[in-house]
Each structure stands twice: as C-alpha cells, then as structure tokens.
C-alpha cells in the first residue's frame, strides 16, 4: 500500500473496540522519516525551524503549505542518522505526532484520530503507553495525544490561510536550488516556491502594515532568512557521504 501523508503506511481510526489492549512504545527513532526530503510545517514552527532548515512552499491551488527541507535529493533525509536518531535541534511537529494523525470526513466537517498500524512500536505486549484502560476508557496518554493533534490541526488550518494570503498577494514564485558536486554531479531541488523579495517590497504600505500587525510579515522574513540554510544542509549530506563530498561548498542557485 502506498504511504499516506508521506510517512503513514496504514492509518486506522483509534477505537476501544479495535485497540483496547494495544500500547505504543515510541522510543527516539525517526527511521520512519528516512525516505522523505521535506516535512510539512505550521506557522507556529517558523521561528525555531528557520534556525536550521530551509522553509519553502509547495502545492497548488488551496493546498499550498510550507515545508522544511531535509535533504537535497529525493527520498533522502540528511537529518536521520544510521541509528534512527534525529540530527537536528528542532524536530517538526509533523514528525513528532507520528504514529498519530487526524483523518477528515468526506464532507470535511469532522475529524477522527488515527494511528499507523504499521508502526513498529504498536504492540499488545504492554510496552510503552496503553491507549485504553481495562474498562475501555481513554488513558491520560491518549488524551494528551488527542490534545496535541487537535492543536496541530488548528495550526494547520491557520497556516493554510496564511499561504492563501501569500497567493492572493502574488508573492510566491517557483524556485530551484542546484548544487555542484565533484565528478560533475549536479543534484537539484525543484517543485517548490519562495516569496519574491521584490514583489514584497512593492506592496502598498497599508498591506505591509496589515501583514505586520497579523504577524504574517514576521513569518515571511523567517522564511526568507531560512533559505540560507540550503548550503549547510548540502554540506551535511556531503559529511554523511564523503565519497560525494563537494570540492568546494555547494552553491545553491535560486530562481
């Protein structure tokens, strides 16, 4: 089965009938994210994420959302070590909520909490945290997870409105980043967008004031400053694979 939402193999609604005797042992392994080179972000994460990740925008129409770049090649995450540990200081909430996720009803009005039943830490041996007690009631652990995922969903919706604002103001432009490696290798990233600095400067003063008062201008600047993290990310990849190390620092080319 194809993965759902990048990292989910088989997301199933959490229920006392199905998961009454199940426990979750999360551990500290992020091996499940080894095959993705970007992770979705919500607006509340921009400031901490911008310190070490390049934040870009991807999607089209009403589905444009920001993401943190995690690798310079497809299906390659330079932040996951061989032992599954995370190599960065900040871990995106999209990954921290795994193996849980909300699924939306067909009419988009209701959500249900789901869990990836292919997650290796899901067990009936009592390891980790139980989802339900012996009477079939939600445990404190499950209530905490539900609260976290609910907050994430609220932030996700707010972030979607921010992205639509950028689209309405025509601030997003397609971009690519190319890296020059030894032996003629030129891996590149494409299919994402960045905010056009010149278009931003040309916005009416009233619009800029509105963006500032809504804190959206701060998010835009965090995004723009974060793009300087693309080269360090390529250097991280080079350090992990010495044979492919660049003779000089990788040179991103945007536009």
Secondary structure as UniProt FT lines:
FT   TURN            5..7
FT   STRAND          11..13
FT   HELIX           16..19
FT   TURN            20..21
FT   STRAND          23..24
FT   TURN            27..28
FT   HELIX           31..33
FT   TURN            34..35
FT   STRAND          38..40
FT   HELIX           43..45
FT   HELIX           46..49
FT   TURN            50..52
FT   STRAND          55..58
FT   HELIX           61..63
FT   STRAND          65..69
FT   TURN            74..75
FT   TURN            78..79
FT   TURN            82..83
FT   HELIX           93..96
FT   TURN            97..99
FT   STRAND          100..104
FT   TURN            106..107
FT   STRAND          111..116
FT   TURN            117..118
FT   TURN            120..121
FT   STRAND          122..123
FT   STRAND          129..130
FT   TURN            134..135
FT   HELIX           140..168
FT   TURN            169..170
FT   STRAND          172..178
FT   HELIX           182..184
FT   STRAND          188..195
FT   HELIX           197..201
FT   HELIX           205..213
FT   TURN            214..215
FT   HELIX           216..226
FT   TURN            227..228
FT   HELIX           229..240
FT   HELIX           242..244
//
